[in-house]
Amino acid sequence: MNFAQRIIEGSIDFVGQQTADSLSIRVIWVSTVVAFLAGLVTADISVTVYICAFAYSAGFIFVVLPWPFYNRNPLKWLEPAAKN
C-alpha cells in the first residue's frame, strides 16, 4: 500500500491513537508556554500568535495524518468461523 492510499484511508491502531492524543496535548501545552514566554520577553503579541500558529500547524500535520509510526501495533483479526 503506498503512502497516498494510507493517508486517504487513515487507519491507525489503538496504541497509535493514544500516541496521537498525548502528542497533541504536549504540542499544545509546550507551544502555548513557549509562545507566552516569547511574547512576554519581546512585549509583542504578534510573536505569541505566530509561534502558536506555527506550532499548532505543525502539530496538526503530525497528529492528523496517519503516519506509519501510528500503526506499529495492528490488530490481529480472528478468521471467520466456518458456516455449517
C-alpha positions in Angstrom: 0.0 0.0 0.0 1.5 3.3 -1.0 1.7 6.4 1.2 -1.1 8.4 -0.6 -3.5 5.5 -0.2 -2.7 5.2 3.5 -3.4 8.9 4.0 -6.7 8.6 2.3 -7.8 5.5 4.3 -6.4 6.9 7.6 -6.2 3.8 9.6 -4.2 3.8 12.8 -4.2 1.3 15.7 -5.3 1.9 19.3 -1.8 2.5 20.5 -1.3 5.0 17.7 -4.5 6.8 18.8 -3.1 7.1 22.3 0.2 8.3 20.9 -1.5 10.9 18.7 -3.6 12.1 21.7 -0.6 12.5 24.0 1.4 14.2 21.3 -1.3 16.7 20.6 -1.7 17.6 24.3 2.1 18.0 24.6 2.3 20.2 21.5 -0.5 22.4 22.7 1.0 22.9 26.2 4.6 23.3 25.2 3.8 25.7 22.3 1.5 27.8 24.5 4.1 28.2 27.2 6.9 29.0 24.8 4.7 31.4 22.9 3.6 33.2 26.1 7.2 33.5 27.3 8.4 34.7 24.0 5.6 37.3 23.8 6.3 38.4 27.3 10.0 38.8 26.7 9.6 40.7 23.4 6.4 42.5 24.6 4.8 41.8 21.3 1.5 39.9 21.0 2.2 39.0 17.3 5.2 36.9 18.3 2.9 34.9 20.6 0.3 34.5 17.8 2.9 33.5 15.2 4.6 30.9 17.5 1.2 29.4 18.4 0.1 29.3 14.8 3.3 27.6 13.6 3.3 25.1 16.4 -0.4 24.3 16.1 0.0 23.8 12.3 3.0 21.5 12.8 1.1 19.6 15.5 -1.9 19.3 13.1 0.4 17.7 10.5 1.9 15.3 12.9 -1.4 14.3 14.6 -4.0 14.2 11.9 -2.1 12.4 9.2 -1.8 8.6 9.6 2.0 8.3 9.8 3.5 4.8 9.8 4.6 5.1 13.5 0.9 5.2 14.4 0.3 1.8 13.0 3.1 -0.3 14.7 0.7 -2.5 16.7 -2.0 -3.5 14.2 -4.9 -5.6 15.4 -4.9 -9.3 14.5 -8.4 -10.2 13.5 -9.8 -13.6 14.0 -10.6 -15.7 11.0 -14.3 -16.0 10.2 -16.0 -19.1 11.6 -16.9 -21.7 9.1 -20.6 -21.9 8.3 -22.3 -25.3 8.8 
